Amino acid sequence: IAALQDGSDAEDRREFGDPAMLVAALTSHMLGREQTITVAGAEDAEPADGSTPPPDAVHAAAVQERLRAWARKELFTLRLQQSERKTVREGDGVYTLAWDTAKKRPRLSVVDPGFYFPDLPDNAGDSSDYPDTVHFAWEIDGDLKARTKARLRRITLELGPIGTRTLSDTAGERPARVPALADDGSTPLLLPGDTYQPEAGTISRLYPWNDEPSTLTCYLTDAEWDLDDIKADQDVHTLDYRYATFMTRPDGEVLDHLDLQLDFLPVIHVPNTVPEDSHWGESSLSQLMQLFDEMAGTDTDSSLASATTGSPILGIVNKGDSGRRGRGEPQMMHVQPGMVVELQEGGNIITVDTSPQLAELRNKTAELQDRLSLNARMPAVALGTLDPTKAPSGFSIELSYGPMEPLMDSMHLARDHKYQLLLKMVQRLFKAGQHPDWTGPVVDADLMWGTYKPTDKAATLTMVQDAVDKGVMSLETGVKMLVDVGFPIDDIGEEIQRIQKRQFEKARALADATGDSSAVGDYLGIDIDPDPVPAPPPAPNLPGETPPEDDPEDLQPGQQGSGGNTP
């Protein structure tokens, strides 16, 4: 914009990365230190008392571990950073998922939101509506050497009624898909597992994640158009397939309404803010554009003023060598450090001091930065502009994050459901790919955001220790607080078991309170067998009495009874 307005003078404009700094700060604080995939109920898979866990908890723990393994292989954390920077800067982010037959897992891709064109009612629609058709389109420049024209590439995913089976036809002028017919040449064939409903005239399919058959499926189309073939009244949504050239997959499948055998679009649109009345989010920079423009103008003026302050403008009166030129004619000189100028009697050097203007410009910059922190709801400590030597107490820093908490809550609210949907689609794609490890129902999974506030580990450890010892906080809550501030604890349940194994004084108190040694063993995580019941003492053999005869069945081989003639 500056180049269009100012022409070549725009090269003198200074902008020192304030928008990029804000985007980086917002992204890092919104994501937190780490992101964790969790499934509700997985923590009950290993009860502390050693009892048998419920089947739902075992399944939840297994799904949680598989999702985390998929995230590690798919570099989900890297994809998350890549997408969220676009989302914060541009207002929207887009993911796509596709099953990879070679790798046997869903592949996650980040798409530039500028290529995302959903079909919405009247190009608007409720923000909660999920579009039935999504296009991804971009232009491809022509190449004179390769003699190729400029083209438009468009990938379309759309939901539609399940149709009959189709086959790839690459023998014609353009690749296409044709109906698959039976041997009689007129009866269309169905895909394996599909059922024709003659009374409704529809085809239904039971997907492994549904309880009832569905009549919808997702179709994939990937095609190119020469820009010369696109009419003036057409746009991305209304291109004519008669002029399209369909792409072909490496396995030979022509991507002309290819049935993906899914009843959902594997596309996740993530808005940066909670949409008010449209499908789109809002960039975090949109409300700060004027501030950034003012800061760039002030930085430009400061740069120019600093040049004259470092190399001041000098005026020399009666220099002493005016013989070269006519009297009164000004002479330009190049001033450099260490230069000596001989002046005539009454001569003088006049300096133009621009340092006051530079100081005022710097004050103006500080004022704009404060306004930016206020309008962006980002405190100076979060933007990194707070002088560490002037940092207040830790309690004051905690309070300074107050305006930022509603901002983070709003950004997380706009994203939570989208990432739940993404993790649910991952499970469905594993089932669609018939992966042997993915059995059981699809469960709800969440992406938990890490904390963004600076933490005092020593203070948190002391607080947890005092609260647990005094009985006002459970050990489970205390360990979770330690995890939140960054202590290297991988599994909360396992860490609790390790702690309890070493708390012998509390185990003794438990034994005194209950008298149950098995409860003490469960608390310590060891097997404690109760003392065997002592055998009844033998009957006393009083003087003058005849010992009772032993039962022959109770005697061991080679042992004699106590009666008779035994001495």
C-alpha positions as CSV (number, residue, x, y, z in Angstrom):
1,I,0.0,0.0,0.0
2,A,2.8,2.4,0.8
3,A,4.5,1.7,-2.5
4,L,1.2,2.5,-4.3
5,Q,0.8,5.7,-2.4
6,D,4.3,7.0,-2.1
7,G,6.1,5.3,-5.1
8,S,9.9,5.1,-4.6
9,D,9.6,7.0,-1.3
10,A,8.1,3.9,0.3
11,E,11.6,2.4,0.5
12,D,12.4,5.0,3.2
13,R,9.5,3.7,5.3
14,R,10.6,1.8,8.5
15,E,8.6,-1.0,10.0
16,F,10.5,-3.0,12.6
17,G,8.4,-6.2,12.9
18,D,5.8,-5.2,15.5
19,P,2.9,-7.0,13.7
20,A,5.1,-10.2,13.4
21,M,6.0,-9.9,17.1
22,L,2.4,-9.7,18.1
23,V,1.4,-12.7,16.0
24,A,4.3,-14.7,17.4
25,A,3.4,-13.7,21.0
26,L,-0.3,-14.5,20.5
27,T,0.3,-17.8,18.9
28,S,2.8,-19.0,21.6
29,H,0.6,-17.9,24.4
30,M,-2.5,-19.4,22.9
31,L,-0.9,-22.8,22.3
32,G,0.9,-22.8,25.7
33,R,4.1,-24.7,26.5
34,E,2.8,-28.0,25.3
35,Q,-0.4,-29.6,23.9
36,T,-1.7,-32.9,25.1
37,I,-4.3,-35.2,23.5
38,T,-6.6,-36.6,26.2
39,V,-9.6,-38.9,26.2
40,A,-12.2,-38.7,29.0
41,G,-12.1,-41.7,31.2
42,A,-8.6,-42.8,30.3
43,E,-7.4,-42.0,33.8
44,D,-9.6,-44.7,35.3
45,A,-7.8,-47.5,33.3
46,E,-5.4,-48.1,36.2
47,P,-7.3,-47.8,39.5
48,A,-5.1,-47.0,42.5
49,D,-6.8,-49.7,44.6
50,G,-5.7,-52.4,42.1
51,S,-9.3,-53.4,41.2
52,T,-10.4,-54.4,37.7
53,P,-10.9,-51.3,35.5
54,P,-14.2,-50.9,33.6
55,P,-14.0,-51.8,29.8
56,D,-14.9,-48.2,28.8
57,A,-11.9,-46.9,30.6
58,V,-9.6,-49.5,29.1
59,H,-10.8,-48.6,25.6
60,A,-10.4,-44.8,26.3
61,A,-6.8,-45.3,27.5
62,A,-6.0,-47.4,24.4
63,V,-7.5,-44.8,22.0
64,Q,-5.6,-42.0,23.9
65,E,-2.3,-43.8,23.4
66,R,-3.0,-44.5,19.7
67,L,-3.9,-40.9,19.0
68,R,-0.8,-39.7,20.7
69,A,1.3,-42.2,18.7
70,W,-0.4,-41.0,15.5
71,A,0.4,-37.3,16.5
72,R,4.1,-38.1,17.0
73,K,4.4,-39.9,13.6
74,E,2.4,-37.2,11.8
75,L,4.3,-34.3,13.4
76,F,1.1,-32.9,14.7
77,T,2.8,-30.3,16.9
78,L,4.6,-28.9,13.9
79,R,1.4,-28.8,11.8
80,L,-0.3,-27.1,14.7
81,Q,2.2,-24.3,14.9
82,Q,2.2,-23.9,11.1
83,S,-1.6,-23.6,11.0
84,E,-2.2,-21.5,14.1
85,R,0.3,-18.8,12.8
86,K,-1.9,-18.5,9.7
87,T,-5.0,-18.5,11.8
88,V,-3.9,-15.7,14.1
89,R,-2.5,-13.6,11.3
90,E,-5.2,-14.2,8.7
91,G,-8.2,-15.0,10.7
92,D,-8.8,-18.6,9.6
93,G,-6.9,-21.9,9.3
94,V,-7.7,-25.1,7.4
95,Y,-6.7,-28.7,7.8
96,T,-7.3,-31.6,5.5
97,L,-7.1,-35.4,6.3
98,A,-6.6,-38.2,3.8
99,W,-5.9,-41.9,4.3
100,D,-2.4,-43.0,3.2
101,T,-2.5,-46.6,2.0
102,A,1.3,-46.9,2.1
103,K,1.8,-45.5,5.6
104,K,-1.4,-47.0,7.0
105,R,-2.5,-43.9,8.7
106,P,-4.4,-40.6,8.1
107,R,-2.2,-37.8,6.7
108,L,-2.7,-34.3,8.0
109,S,-2.1,-31.3,5.8
110,V,-2.3,-27.6,6.4
111,V,-3.9,-25.6,3.6
112,D,-3.5,-21.8,3.0
113,P,-6.9,-20.3,4.0
114,G,-6.7,-18.1,0.8
115,F,-7.3,-21.3,-1.2
116,Y,-10.4,-22.3,0.8
117,F,-13.8,-21.7,-0.8
118,P,-16.7,-23.3,1.0
119,D,-20.2,-23.4,-0.7
120,L,-22.3,-21.5,1.8
121,P,-26.0,-20.5,1.4
122,D,-26.0,-17.2,-0.4
123,N,-22.2,-17.1,0.3
124,A,-23.0,-16.6,4.0
125,G,-24.8,-18.9,6.3
126,D,-24.8,-19.7,10.0
127,S,-21.3,-20.1,11.5
128,S,-22.5,-23.4,13.1
129,D,-23.4,-24.9,9.7
130,Y,-21.0,-27.3,8.1
131,P,-20.8,-26.9,4.3
132,D,-21.7,-29.8,2.1
133,T,-19.2,-28.7,-0.6
134,V,-15.7,-27.3,-0.2
135,H,-13.3,-26.2,-3.0
136,F,-9.6,-25.6,-2.8
137,A,-8.5,-23.5,-5.8
138,W,-5.4,-21.6,-7.0
139,E,-3.8,-20.4,-10.2
140,I,-0.8,-22.0,-11.9
141,D,1.3,-19.7,-14.1
142,G,2.0,-20.6,-17.7
143,D,5.5,-21.7,-18.8
144,L,6.7,-20.4,-22.2
145,K,9.5,-23.0,-22.4
146,A,7.1,-25.9,-21.7
147,R,4.4,-24.3,-23.9
148,T,1.8,-24.5,-21.1
149,K,-1.0,-22.0,-20.6
150,A,-2.0,-20.4,-17.3
151,R,-4.4,-22.8,-15.5
152,L,-6.8,-23.0,-12.6
153,R,-6.5,-26.0,-10.3
154,R,-9.5,-26.9,-8.2
155,I,-10.0,-29.7,-5.7
156,T,-13.5,-30.3,-4.6
157,L,-14.9,-32.4,-1.7
158,E,-18.7,-32.7,-1.6
159,L,-21.3,-34.8,0.1
160,G,-23.9,-36.4,-2.1
161,P,-26.2,-39.5,-2.4
162,I,-24.4,-42.8,-2.8
163,G,-24.2,-43.8,-6.4
164,T,-23.4,-47.0,-8.3
165,R,-19.8,-48.2,-8.8
166,T,-17.6,-46.4,-11.3
167,L,-14.4,-47.2,-13.1
168,S,-11.5,-45.1,-14.4
169,D,-11.4,-44.6,-18.2
170,T,-8.1,-43.2,-19.5
171,A,-8.6,-44.4,-23.1
172,G,-10.6,-41.3,-24.2
173,E,-9.4,-37.9,-25.1
174,R,-9.6,-36.8,-21.4
175,P,-9.5,-39.1,-18.3
176,A,-12.9,-39.7,-16.8
177,R,-15.0,-42.1,-14.7
178,V,-17.6,-44.3,-16.3
179,P,-20.3,-46.5,-14.7
180,A,-19.4,-50.1,-13.9
181,L,-21.9,-52.5,-15.5
182,A,-22.6,-56.2,-15.1
183,D,-22.0,-58.8,-17.8
184,D,-25.3,-58.0,-19.5
185,G,-24.0,-54.5,-20.2
186,S,-27.0,-52.6,-18.7
187,T,-27.2,-53.4,-15.0
188,P,-25.1,-51.1,-12.8
189,L,-23.0,-52.6,-10.1
190,L,-22.8,-51.5,-6.5
191,L,-19.7,-51.2,-4.3
192,P,-19.2,-54.1,-1.8
193,G,-21.4,-53.6,1.2
194,D,-23.9,-51.2,-0.4
195,T,-27.6,-52.0,-0.4
196,Y,-30.2,-50.8,-2.8
197,Q,-33.5,-49.7,-1.3
198,P,-36.1,-50.1,-4.1
199,E,-38.9,-48.4,-2.2
200,A,-36.9,-45.2,-1.7
201,G,-34.8,-45.5,-4.8
202,T,-31.6,-44.9,-2.8
203,I,-28.4,-46.8,-2.0
204,S,-27.4,-47.2,1.7
205,R,-24.1,-48.0,3.3
206,L,-23.3,-49.0,6.9
207,Y,-20.1,-47.2,8.0
208,P,-18.1,-48.7,10.9
209,W,-18.6,-45.7,13.1
210,N,-22.4,-45.5,12.7
211,D,-25.2,-47.6,14.2
212,E,-27.6,-47.0,11.3
213,P,-27.0,-47.1,7.5
214,S,-26.4,-43.8,5.7
215,T,-27.3,-42.7,2.1
216,L,-24.5,-40.1,1.9
217,T,-20.9,-40.3,0.8
218,C,-18.0,-37.9,0.1
219,Y,-16.8,-37.4,-3.5
220,L,-13.4,-36.2,-4.5
221,T,-12.8,-34.2,-7.7
222,D,-9.4,-32.8,-8.8
223,A,-9.3,-31.0,-12.1
224,E,-7.6,-28.2,-14.0
225,W,-9.1,-25.5,-16.4
226,D,-7.3,-23.3,-18.9
227,L,-7.9,-19.7,-17.9
228,D,-9.0,-19.1,-21.5
229,D,-11.8,-21.6,-21.1
230,I,-13.3,-19.9,-18.1
231,K,-16.2,-17.6,-19.0
232,A,-16.7,-14.1,-17.6
233,D,-19.9,-15.1,-15.6
234,Q,-18.1,-18.1,-13.9
235,D,-16.3,-18.2,-10.6
236,V,-14.6,-20.8,-8.5
237,H,-18.0,-22.3,-7.5
238,T,-19.6,-22.5,-11.0
239,L,-16.8,-23.8,-13.3
240,D,-18.0,-25.9,-16.3
241,Y,-16.8,-29.5,-16.1
242,R,-17.0,-29.8,-19.9
243,Y,-13.7,-27.9,-20.1
244,A,-12.0,-29.7,-17.2
245,T,-9.0,-32.0,-17.3
246,F,-9.3,-34.5,-14.4
247,M,-6.2,-35.5,-12.5
248,T,-5.1,-39.2,-12.0
249,R,-3.8,-40.7,-8.8
250,P,-0.6,-42.7,-8.7
251,D,-2.7,-45.9,-8.4
252,G,-4.5,-45.1,-11.7
253,E,-7.8,-43.8,-10.2
254,V,-9.2,-40.8,-12.1
255,L,-10.3,-38.1,-9.6
256,D,-13.7,-37.4,-11.2
257,H,-16.2,-37.7,-8.4
258,L,-14.3,-40.5,-6.8
259,D,-16.3,-42.1,-4.0
260,L,-14.1,-41.9,-0.8
261,Q,-16.6,-44.1,1.2
262,L,-16.9,-41.5,4.0
263,D,-20.0,-39.8,5.2
264,F,-18.2,-36.6,6.1
265,L,-15.9,-34.0,4.5
266,P,-12.3,-34.6,5.9
267,V,-11.8,-30.8,6.1
268,I,-11.5,-28.8,9.4
269,H,-11.9,-25.0,9.2
270,V,-10.5,-23.3,12.4
271,P,-11.6,-19.7,12.9
272,N,-9.4,-17.4,15.0
273,T,-12.3,-15.8,16.8
274,V,-15.9,-16.9,17.6
275,P,-17.8,-16.0,14.4
276,E,-20.5,-13.5,15.0
277,D,-22.8,-13.9,12.0
278,S,-20.6,-15.6,9.3
279,H,-18.5,-18.6,8.6
280,W,-15.2,-16.7,9.0
281,G,-13.0,-15.7,11.8
282,E,-11.2,-12.3,12.3
283,S,-7.5,-11.7,12.2
284,S,-5.9,-10.6,15.5
285,L,-4.3,-7.7,13.5
286,S,-7.5,-6.3,12.0
287,Q,-8.3,-3.9,14.9
288,L,-4.7,-2.8,15.3
289,M,-3.9,-1.7,11.7
290,Q,-4.1,2.0,12.4
291,L,-1.8,1.6,15.4
292,F,0.8,-0.3,13.3
293,D,0.6,2.4,10.6
294,E,1.2,5.1,13.2
295,M,4.1,3.1,14.7
296,A,5.7,2.7,11.2
297,G,5.4,6.4,10.6
298,T,6.9,7.3,13.9
299,D,9.7,4.8,13.3
300,T,10.4,6.3,10.0
301,D,10.6,9.8,11.5
302,S,12.9,8.6,14.3
303,S,15.2,7.0,11.7
304,L,15.5,10.3,9.8
305,A,16.0,12.3,13.0
306,S,18.6,9.9,14.3
307,A,20.6,10.4,11.1
308,T,20.8,14.2,11.6
309,T,21.5,13.7,15.3
310,G,24.5,11.4,14.6
311,S,25.7,13.6,11.8
312,P,24.6,17.1,12.7
313,I,24.1,19.9,10.2
314,L,26.9,22.5,10.6
315,G,27.2,26.1,9.5
316,I,30.7,27.7,9.4
317,V,31.0,31.5,9.5
318,N,34.3,33.1,8.2
319,K,36.1,29.8,7.3
320,G,39.1,31.6,6.0
321,D,39.5,30.3,2.4
322,S,36.8,32.3,0.7
323,G,39.2,33.3,-2.0
324,R,38.2,30.4,-4.2
325,R,34.7,31.6,-4.6
326,G,33.0,34.9,-4.7
327,R,32.3,36.6,-1.5
328,G,29.0,35.4,0.0
329,E,28.8,32.2,-2.0
330,P,28.1,29.2,0.2
331,Q,30.5,26.3,0.0
332,M,29.6,22.7,0.8
333,M,32.0,20.7,2.9
334,H,32.3,17.0,3.9
335,V,32.6,16.8,7.7
336,Q,34.2,13.7,9.2
337,P,35.6,12.8,12.6
338,G,39.0,14.4,13.4
339,M,38.6,17.2,10.8
340,V,40.2,20.5,11.6
341,V,38.8,23.7,10.2
342,E,40.7,27.0,10.4
343,L,38.5,30.0,10.9
344,Q,39.1,33.7,10.4
345,E,38.9,36.2,13.2
346,G,35.2,36.3,14.4
347,G,34.5,33.0,12.8
348,N,32.0,30.5,14.3
349,I,30.5,27.0,13.8
350,I,26.8,26.7,14.2
351,T,25.3,23.2,14.9
352,V,21.6,22.3,14.3
353,D,20.6,20.1,17.3
354,T,17.8,17.6,16.4
355,S,18.1,15.5,19.6
356,P,15.0,17.0,21.3
357,Q,12.9,16.0,18.3
358,L,14.4,12.5,18.4
359,A,13.6,12.1,22.2
360,E,10.0,13.3,21.5
361,L,9.7,10.7,18.8
362,R,10.9,8.0,21.1
363,N,8.4,9.0,23.7
364,K,5.7,8.8,21.0
365,T,6.8,5.3,20.1
366,A,6.6,4.3,23.8
367,E,3.1,5.8,23.9
368,L,2.0,3.8,20.9
369,Q,3.4,0.6,22.3
370,D,1.4,1.1,25.5
371,R,-1.7,1.7,23.4
372,L,-1.0,-1.4,21.4
373,S,-0.7,-3.4,24.6
374,L,-4.0,-2.0,25.8
375,N,-6.0,-2.6,22.6
376,A,-4.5,-6.0,21.9
377,R,-5.2,-7.1,25.6
378,M,-1.6,-8.2,25.8
379,P,0.4,-6.9,28.9
380,A,3.9,-5.7,28.5
381,V,5.2,-8.8,30.3
382,A,3.5,-11.0,27.7
383,L,4.9,-9.0,24.8
384,G,8.4,-9.0,26.3
385,T,8.7,-5.3,26.5
386,L,8.9,-5.2,30.4
387,D,12.4,-4.3,31.8
388,P,13.4,-7.3,34.0
389,T,15.2,-4.9,36.4
390,K,11.9,-3.1,36.9
391,A,9.8,-6.2,37.2
392,P,7.3,-6.0,40.1
393,S,6.6,-8.9,42.5
394,G,5.4,-12.2,41.2
395,F,1.9,-11.5,42.5
396,S,1.8,-8.2,40.5
397,I,2.9,-10.1,37.3
398,E,0.1,-12.6,37.9
399,L,-2.4,-9.7,38.1
400,S,-1.0,-8.1,35.0
401,Y,-2.2,-11.2,33.0
402,G,-5.8,-10.4,34.0
403,P,-6.9,-8.7,30.7
404,M,-5.2,-11.5,28.7
405,E,-7.2,-14.3,30.3
406,P,-10.5,-13.5,28.5
407,L,-8.7,-13.2,25.2
408,M,-7.1,-16.7,25.6
409,D,-10.5,-18.2,26.7
410,S,-12.2,-16.7,23.7
411,M,-9.5,-18.0,21.3
412,H,-9.6,-21.5,22.9
413,L,-13.4,-21.5,22.7
414,A,-13.3,-21.0,19.0
415,R,-10.9,-23.9,18.6
416,D,-11.9,-26.6,21.1
417,H,-14.7,-28.0,19.0
418,K,-12.7,-28.0,15.8
419,Y,-9.9,-30.0,17.2
420,Q,-12.4,-32.5,18.8
421,L,-13.7,-32.9,15.3
422,L,-10.3,-33.4,13.9
423,L,-9.4,-36.2,16.4
424,K,-12.8,-37.8,15.7
425,M,-12.1,-37.8,12.0
426,V,-8.7,-39.4,12.6
427,Q,-10.4,-42.3,14.4
428,R,-12.9,-42.7,11.6
429,L,-10.2,-42.8,8.9
430,F,-8.4,-45.5,10.8
431,K,-11.6,-47.5,10.8
432,A,-12.2,-46.8,7.1
433,G,-8.7,-48.0,6.3
434,Q,-9.4,-51.2,8.3
435,H,-6.4,-50.8,10.6
436,P,-6.3,-53.9,12.8
437,D,-5.5,-52.0,16.0
438,W,-8.5,-49.7,15.8
439,T,-11.5,-51.5,17.1
440,G,-14.3,-50.4,19.3
441,P,-16.4,-47.3,19.2
442,V,-15.2,-43.8,18.3
443,V,-14.8,-41.7,21.5
444,D,-14.5,-38.0,22.2
445,A,-11.0,-36.7,22.4
446,D,-9.8,-33.2,23.4
447,L,-6.7,-31.2,22.7
448,M,-5.6,-29.7,26.0
449,W,-3.7,-26.4,25.8
450,G,-0.6,-25.7,28.0
451,T,-0.3,-22.9,30.4
452,Y,1.0,-19.5,29.1
453,K,1.8,-17.8,32.4
454,P,5.3,-17.8,34.0
455,T,5.3,-20.2,36.9
456,D,7.4,-20.4,40.1
457,K,8.1,-24.1,40.5
458,A,9.5,-23.8,44.0
459,A,6.5,-21.8,45.3
460,T,4.1,-24.3,43.7
461,L,6.0,-27.3,45.1
462,T,5.9,-25.7,48.6
463,M,2.1,-24.9,48.3
464,V,1.3,-28.5,47.1
465,Q,3.4,-30.0,49.9
466,D,1.7,-28.0,52.6
467,A,-1.8,-28.5,51.2
468,V,-1.4,-32.3,50.9
469,D,0.2,-32.7,54.3
470,K,-2.6,-30.7,56.0
471,G,-5.3,-32.6,54.2
472,V,-6.9,-29.7,52.3
473,M,-5.8,-31.1,48.9
474,S,-5.8,-34.6,47.5
475,L,-2.5,-36.1,46.3
476,E,-4.0,-36.4,42.8
477,T,-4.8,-32.7,42.6
478,G,-1.3,-31.8,43.9
479,V,0.5,-33.9,41.3
480,K,-1.6,-32.5,38.6
481,M,-0.6,-28.9,39.7
482,L,3.0,-30.0,39.5
483,V,2.5,-31.2,36.0
484,D,0.9,-28.0,35.0
485,V,3.9,-25.9,36.1
486,G,6.3,-28.1,34.1
487,F,7.6,-30.8,36.4
488,P,8.7,-33.9,34.4
489,I,5.9,-36.2,35.3
490,D,4.8,-38.5,32.5
491,D,1.9,-40.4,34.2
492,I,0.0,-39.0,37.1
493,G,-1.3,-42.3,38.3
494,E,2.1,-44.0,38.1
495,E,3.6,-41.1,40.0
496,I,1.0,-41.4,42.8
497,Q,1.8,-45.1,43.1
498,R,5.5,-44.4,43.4
499,I,4.8,-41.8,46.1
500,Q,2.6,-44.1,48.1
501,K,5.1,-46.9,48.1
502,R,7.4,-44.8,50.2
503,Q,4.9,-43.4,52.7
504,F,5.3,-46.0,55.4
505,E,4.2,-43.8,58.2
506,K,0.8,-43.2,56.5
507,A,0.6,-46.9,55.8
508,R,1.1,-47.6,59.6
509,A,-1.6,-45.0,60.4
510,L,-3.9,-46.8,57.9
511,A,-3.3,-50.1,59.6
512,D,-4.0,-48.7,63.0
513,A,-7.2,-47.1,61.8
514,T,-8.6,-50.0,59.9
515,G,-6.8,-53.1,61.1
516,D,-6.9,-54.4,57.5
517,S,-3.5,-55.5,56.3
518,S,-4.8,-56.0,52.7
519,A,-5.8,-52.3,52.5
520,V,-2.3,-51.4,53.6
521,G,-0.9,-53.7,50.9
522,D,-3.0,-52.0,48.3
523,Y,-1.9,-48.6,49.5
524,L,1.8,-49.5,49.3
525,G,1.3,-51.5,46.1
526,I,2.7,-54.8,47.5
527,D,1.1,-58.1,48.5
528,I,0.7,-58.6,52.2
529,D,-0.6,-62.0,53.3
530,P,-2.3,-62.0,56.7
531,D,-0.9,-64.2,59.4
532,P,-2.1,-67.8,59.1
533,V,-4.6,-68.9,61.8
534,P,-2.6,-70.7,64.5
535,A,-3.3,-74.4,64.9
536,P,-5.1,-75.3,68.0
537,P,-2.8,-76.5,70.8
538,P,-2.7,-80.3,71.5
539,A,-5.0,-81.5,74.3
540,P,-3.1,-81.7,77.6
541,N,-2.1,-85.1,78.8
542,L,-2.8,-85.0,82.5
543,P,-1.1,-87.6,84.9
544,G,-3.1,-90.8,85.2
545,E,-4.9,-90.3,82.0
546,T,-4.5,-92.6,79.0
547,P,-3.5,-90.6,75.8
548,P,-6.2,-90.8,73.1
549,E,-5.7,-93.1,70.3
550,D,-4.5,-91.4,67.1
551,D,-6.5,-91.8,64.0
552,P,-4.5,-94.1,61.7
553,E,-5.4,-91.9,58.7
554,D,-3.6,-88.9,60.3
555,L,-0.3,-90.8,60.8
556,Q,2.5,-90.2,58.3
557,P,4.4,-93.2,56.9
558,G,6.7,-94.7,59.4
559,Q,5.0,-92.9,62.4
560,Q,3.4,-94.8,65.3
561,G,0.5,-93.7,67.4
562,S,0.9,-92.3,70.9
563,G,-1.2,-95.1,72.5
564,G,-0.5,-98.8,73.1
565,N,2.9,-99.9,74.2
566,T,4.8,-96.9,72.7
567,P,7.2,-95.7,75.4
